[in-house]
Structure formats: C-alpha cells, structure tokens
Amino acid sequence: MLRAGSESDLESAFATLGEQQISGLLVQADPFFFSQRHRLASLALRHAVPAIHEDRGYVEAGGLISYGANRTEPRRAGGIINLKVAKTLGLTIPSTSLATADEVIQ
C-alpha cells in the first residue's frame, strides 16, 4: 500500500511502483486523488502501470478502467474501459469484460 497526499507524493509513489516492479494499481476513492485524476492518468501511462479507479471521471481523464457505483442507478455498479489506454499499455481486454462494460472508450 502506498500513500499520497500531495503532488510530489504522487511522483514518489509511482517511482516506488517501478522500483518494486508492481504491475497494477487500485486507486482508492479520495477527493485528492479525484482532483489529481489527469495527473494520475499521465503518471500511470508514463510508468506503464495499469490502474483501476472507482469513478468514471478517472477514465474520462485518461485512466484505464473504472468500476463503481452508478450515480444514476445507485443499486447498480457501472464499468468503463478506455481501450486507447489499454492499447498504449499493450493490454488485451477480454471480450467478456468489453461486453459487460457500461461504456467502452475507443
């Protein structure tokens, strides 16, 4: 588990991911992280770390995948996948995941 509460902490966290050869990242729901979603997406791409987020706003900002509560239908979870990011990271998203996603960004 890595913690970050400032922009410089984000840089350090991603450097640590690389040093420890971490191959994926789950970003916790947090107002600071959401305010830094564009930076998180950029760092994840730069460090080639696939990341999953709880809110579609991260994926719209350039993140890979989100899965979380659907704000329009609170009893239902929604997923969104950014295929552009997946291709950049050299990932193949299973067809079953693509078929069940609420939205796929081409």
C-alpha positions, 0 to 999 in steps of 0.5 A: 500500500502506498500513500499520497497526499500531495503532488510530489507524493504522487511522483514518489509513489509511482517511482516506488511502483517501478522500483518494486516492479508492481504491475497494477494499481487500485486507486482508492476513492479520495477527493485528492486523488479525484482532483489529481485524476489527469495527473494520475492518468499521465503518471500511470501511462508514463510508468506503464502501470495499469490502474483501476479507479472507482469513478468514471471521471478517472477514465474520462481523464485518461485512466484505464478502467473504472468500476463503481457505483452508478450515480444514476442507478445507485443499486447498480455498479457501472464499468468503463474501459478506455481501450486507447489506454489499454492499447498504449499499455499493450493490454488485451481486454477480454471480450467478456469484460468489453461486453459487460462494460457500461461504456467502452472508450475507443 
